[in-house]
Amino acid sequence: MKRFLKKVILFLSVPVVLISITELVFYRDMQKRVEARFNQLAKNKTLLMGDSQIQRLDSSLFQDNAAMLGSSGEPYYVTYIKLKRILDQDIVKVENVILGVAPHNFSPIYNKILDKELPEGKKAKKRYFYFLNIQENIYFNYKEMLSPNLIELIWSKPEWGGYVVSENSNPDSGIIDKIFKMHYRDDSVNYSLEGMQSDYLELISELCENRGLKLYLVSSPYHKDYLTRISPKYIDHLSAALEGIKYAKYIDFMTEDVASGFMSDANHLNSLGSSYYTRKLLEEISVK
């Protein structure tokens, strides 16, 4: 009987070992691909970074090399890690960093994204797994090395983001309400991660200063019906975060009376708005 059990165990162990080897090969290969991508990004003069708002600016309108790295719902924690990995490459030609900043970046949705126990945080962990140091990050700990979730993470693909084009315009109240609730629905909930967005925004500023880069913080336009619904405390949170950052130029398009025809929804530009405000941004910062 013991002999039979040994044969069964040996038989079953073969596919387990093969699967483990395959996963390890895939993991190492993906790591190399990610590092190679960071190496290429380091050769750009300008980096556009942040969440989905910055994704609506058209990097192709920059005359010199510019790369769009924004991704939907990206917290500054991830932006900082991505930027640091780019600047740690052997050859770095980056001179300018354009980073999106707005009241919704300090709203409850980002506390959820930064919390690995919540669905939003678990999704973020999968999206950004290959950008992070597996030995030290807020989403992962050594207990998960033996977790089935690790398999899913290994087979995930890094989300690089990029330019997003929308032809929608004149958003109705339903669309605006949906996005407002996504950002601020849990306003009454007190999350322990409050402040991390501000902390990493400041670290991004320090990193740019230490590396001799120009940092531009940009508030893209909001639809006026969305802006008027935001609690003053989130506007104040943005103001406080900006006051704590000395090494940056701030460009505010958020409070402009933007034409509804330029807006795809509550806080995203459409293609017309993208072209208009990208050109306006270039005039403001003189980055060509």
C-alpha positions in Angstrom: 0.0 0.0 0.0 2.8 2.4 0.9 4.5 1.6 -2.3 1.3 2.4 -4.2 0.9 5.7 -2.4 4.5 6.7 -3.2 3.8 6.0 -6.9 0.6 8.1 -6.8 2.4 11.0 -5.1 5.3 10.8 -7.6 2.8 10.7 -10.5 0.9 13.7 -9.2 4.1 15.7 -8.3 5.3 15.7 -12.0 2.6 18.1 -13.3 3.0 20.3 -10.2 6.7 20.6 -10.8 6.2 21.3 -14.5 3.6 24.0 -13.8 5.8 25.6 -11.2 8.7 25.7 -13.7 6.5 27.2 -16.4 5.3 29.9 -14.0 8.8 30.7 -12.9 10.0 31.0 -16.5 7.0 33.2 -17.3 7.6 35.4 -14.2 11.3 35.9 -15.1 10.5 36.6 -18.7 7.9 39.2 -17.8 10.3 40.8 -15.3 12.8 41.2 -18.2 10.1 42.6 -20.5 9.0 45.2 -17.9 12.6 46.3 -17.2 13.2 46.6 -20.9 10.1 48.8 -21.2 11.4 51.0 -18.4 14.7 51.3 -20.2 13.0 52.6 -23.3 10.8 55.0 -21.4 13.9 56.5 -19.8 14.9 57.8 -23.2 11.9 60.1 -23.5 12.3 63.8 -22.7 8.8 64.1 -21.1 6.7 61.7 -19.1 3.0 62.2 -18.6 1.9 60.4 -15.5 -1.1 60.0 -13.2 -4.6 58.6 -13.5 -7.2 58.5 -16.3 -7.5 62.3 -16.4 -4.0 62.7 -17.6 -4.6 59.9 -20.2 -6.8 62.3 -22.1 -3.9 64.6 -22.9 -2.3 63.9 -26.3 1.4 63.2 -25.9 1.8 63.1 -29.7 1.4 66.9 -29.8 4.8 67.2 -28.1 7.5 67.9 -30.6 10.2 66.0 -28.7 9.9 62.5 -27.3 7.0 62.2 -24.8 5.5 59.1 -23.3 2.0 58.7 -21.8 2.2 56.5 -18.7 -1.1 57.4 -17.0 -3.5 54.6 -16.1 -7.1 54.6 -14.8 -7.3 54.9 -11.0 -3.5 54.9 -10.6 -2.5 56.0 -7.0 0.6 58.1 -6.5 2.2 55.2 -4.7 2.4 53.3 -8.0 3.3 56.5 -10.0 6.3 57.0 -7.6 7.5 53.4 -8.1 7.2 53.6 -11.9 9.0 57.0 -12.0 11.8 55.7 -9.8 12.4 52.6 -11.9 12.6 54.8 -15.0 15.1 57.1 -13.4 17.2 54.3 -12.1 18.0 53.1 -15.6 21.6 53.5 -16.9 20.7 56.0 -19.6 18.1 58.6 -18.6 17.1 61.5 -20.9 14.0 62.5 -19.0 13.8 66.3 -18.3 10.1 66.9 -17.6 7.4 65.1 -15.6 3.8 66.1 -16.1 1.6 64.7 -13.3 -2.2 64.9 -13.0 -3.5 66.2 -9.6 -7.1 67.0 -8.6 -9.6 66.7 -5.7 -10.7 63.2 -6.7 -7.2 62.0 -6.2 -7.8 62.4 -2.5 -11.3 61.0 -2.5 -12.5 57.8 -0.8 -12.0 55.7 -4.0 -8.2 56.1 -3.7 -8.3 54.8 -0.1 -10.0 51.7 -1.4 -7.5 51.3 -4.2 -4.6 51.5 -1.7 -6.2 48.9 0.6 -5.2 45.4 -0.4 -8.1 43.9 1.6 -10.7 45.6 -0.5 -11.8 44.5 -4.1 -10.4 47.7 -5.5 -7.0 47.1 -3.9 -6.9 43.5 -5.0 -7.5 44.6 -8.5 -4.7 47.2 -8.3 -2.3 44.6 -7.0 -2.9 42.5 -10.1 -2.6 45.5 -12.4 0.7 46.7 -10.9 2.2 43.5 -9.7 5.2 43.6 -12.1 6.0 47.2 -11.3 6.4 46.6 -7.5 9.2 45.1 -5.5 7.8 41.8 -4.4 9.8 41.9 -1.2 8.5 45.3 -0.1 5.2 46.8 -1.1 1.9 47.6 0.4 0.0 45.1 -1.6 2.0 41.9 -1.0 3.5 40.0 1.9 5.5 36.8 2.3 2.4 34.9 3.5 1.1 35.2 0.0 4.1 33.3 -1.5 2.2 30.1 -0.8 -1.2 31.5 -1.7 -3.1 30.4 -4.8 -3.5 34.1 -5.5 0.2 34.2 -6.4 -0.5 32.1 -9.4 -3.0 34.6 -10.7 -0.6 37.5 -10.1 2.2 35.8 -11.9 0.0 35.3 -15.0 -1.2 38.9 -14.9 0.0 41.5 -17.4 1.3 44.9 -16.3 -1.0 47.8 -17.1 1.0 50.5 -18.8 -1.9 52.8 -19.6 -1.6 55.2 -22.5 -3.5 57.9 -24.4 -7.3 57.4 -24.3 -9.6 59.0 -27.0 -13.3 59.5 -26.6 -15.7 61.1 -29.0 -18.5 61.5 -26.4 -19.5 65.0 -25.6 -22.0 67.0 -23.6 -22.4 64.4 -20.8 -25.8 64.2 -19.2 -26.6 64.3 -15.5 -26.7 60.5 -15.3 -23.1 60.1 -16.4 -21.9 62.8 -14.1 -23.8 61.3 -11.2 -22.3 57.9 -11.8 -18.7 59.2 -11.7 -19.4 61.4 -8.7 -20.7 58.4 -6.7 -17.8 56.3 -7.7 -15.4 58.9 -6.3 -17.3 60.2 -3.3 -20.0 57.6 -2.4 -18.2 56.5 0.8 -17.5 60.0 2.0 -18.5 59.1 5.6 -16.1 56.1 5.9 -12.9 56.7 7.8 -10.0 54.8 6.1 -6.7 54.2 7.8 -4.8 55.0 4.6 -5.9 58.6 4.6 -2.9 60.8 3.6 -0.9 58.2 1.6 -1.8 60.1 -1.6 -0.3 63.3 -0.2 2.8 61.5 1.1 3.6 59.9 -2.2 2.8 63.1 -4.1 5.5 64.8 -2.0 7.9 61.9 -2.6 7.4 62.3 -6.3 8.3 66.0 -6.0 11.4 65.2 -3.9 12.5 62.6 -6.5 12.2 65.0 -9.3 14.1 67.7 -7.4 16.9 65.3 -6.5 17.2 64.1 -10.1 17.1 67.7 -11.5 13.8 67.2 -13.4 11.0 69.8 -13.9 7.8 68.8 -12.3 4.4 70.2 -13.6 1.3 69.4 -11.6 -1.8 69.7 -13.8 -5.5 69.9 -12.8 -7.4 68.9 -16.0 -10.9 70.3 -16.5 -13.9 69.1 -14.6 -17.5 69.4 -15.9 -19.0 72.3 -14.0 -21.9 70.2 -12.7 -19.5 67.7 -11.2 -17.2 70.4 -9.7 -20.0 72.1 -7.8 -21.0 68.8 -6.1 -17.5 68.2 -4.6 -17.3 68.8 -0.9 -15.0 71.8 0.0 -12.9 69.5 2.2 -11.5 67.7 -0.9 -10.7 71.0 -2.5 -8.9 72.0 0.7 -7.1 68.6 0.7 -5.8 69.4 -2.8 -4.7 72.9 -1.7 -3.0 71.5 1.4 -1.1 68.9 -0.7 0.0 71.6 -3.2 1.2 73.9 -0.4 3.4 71.1 0.9 5.2 70.9 -2.4 7.7 73.6 -3.2 9.4 72.0 -6.2 6.7 72.1 -8.9 4.8 74.4 -11.2 1.0 74.1 -10.8 -1.3 74.6 -13.8 -5.0 74.8 -13.0 -7.6 74.1 -15.8 -10.0 72.6 -13.3 -11.8 75.8 -12.4 -12.1 77.1 -16.0 -15.6 77.4 -17.4 -14.9 74.6 -19.8 -17.3 74.0 -22.7 -19.4 70.9 -22.1 -18.6 69.9 -25.7 -15.0 69.4 -24.6 -16.0 66.9 -22.0 -16.5 63.1 -22.4 -17.9 62.7 -18.9 -17.6 64.3 -15.5 -13.8 64.6 -15.4 -12.5 63.4 -18.7 -11.8 65.4 -21.9 -13.0 64.1 -25.2 -10.9 64.3 -28.4 -11.7 68.0 -29.0 -10.9 68.9 -25.4 -7.8 66.8 -25.5 -6.4 68.7 -28.5 -7.4 72.1 -27.1 -6.0 71.6 -23.5 -2.9 69.8 -24.6 -1.9 72.7 -26.7 -2.9 75.1 -23.9 -0.7 73.1 -21.5 2.2 73.3 -23.9 1.9 77.1 -24.0 1.8 77.2 -20.2 4.9 75.1 -19.6 6.9 75.8 -22.7 7.7 72.1 -23.2 7.8 71.4 -26.9 
